[in-house]
Amino acid sequence: MDLVERGALDVDPLTIHKQIFRDVIAVLLYAVGLGGFIWAFAFWNDRAKKAAAEAAVEKVSTYGRPLAVKR
């Protein structure tokens, strides 16, 4: 009770100035942009792996037999 009586728990209200709000919004925008760039970079570099995986799958007809190559 001694802390409450002395006013040690009295806290000033939180004030956020326009400049701080502006800076937080700018940081969030840059973070989203950087994250999107990293995701796009990784997605673009993995495209060869996906194409190789799709090519490795043997194509079959609607009846389940492998397709013949016409030469």
Residue, then its C-alpha position, 0 to 999 in steps of 0.5 A: m500500500d505504501l507505493v500507491e500512497r506515494g504515487a509511485l504507480d501514477v503514470d503519465p498518459l502515453t503521447i504519440h506525436k505525429q512524427i513518431f506515428r509517421d515514422v512507424i508507418a514508414v517503417l511498416l511499409y518498408a518492412v512489408g516491401l522488403g518482405g515481399f521482395i524476399w518472398a518474390f526472390a525466393f519464389w522466382n529462384d525456385r521455379a526451376k525446381k518446380a518445373a523439374a519436378e513436374a517434368a519428372v512425373e510420367k504422363v499417363s493417358t485417361y486409361g492409366r497407361p503411359l503415353a507413347v512418344k510419336r517420332 
